[in-house]
Amino acid sequence: MSTSVPRTATVTDRLVEANRAYAARFTDPGMGARPVLRVAVVACMDARLDLHAALGLELGDCHTIRNAGGVVTDDTIRSLTISQRALGTRSVALIHHTGCGLQTLTEDFRHELELEVGQRPAWAVEAFLDVDQDVRQSMQRVRTSPFLPHTDDVRGFVFDVMTGLLREITPNS
């Protein structure tokens, strides 16, 4: 005879329960996958960035692509390419932020992972010291991608986590 030990609720259990409450009052908004504002926002995954609130966005307004640092990687280009070519976006807003965790890492992070797990990650950490310069690099990666047909309206910003304000970064000439 086995006795089951009660499982302690996890954070994911809390999320699933919140979803049940959400679904109970959910109504289909009746919209398609094409963003109304025809914009894709690439931003850091930092939990302090509430992009919809900070940018005055509503459900369906934009595509949101988030990763560590808001860095434009090959996978970001993949998502932007699908966003533009298949779903009609024409503008790209890149949003990094002050106090980013990637400013505290180096590529040694990959080496440490390799020592720990016995396999070197195929991806780069994309750590940086200068957030403004990293925004410029990200803008350049978007603007020069052969896969993106719409690169005229690519703008980059740094979100200040203390004030909530965006500061626009001018690209390198």
Order of alpha helices (4+ residues) and beta strands (2+ residues): alpha-beta-alpha-beta-alpha-beta-alpha-alpha-beta-beta
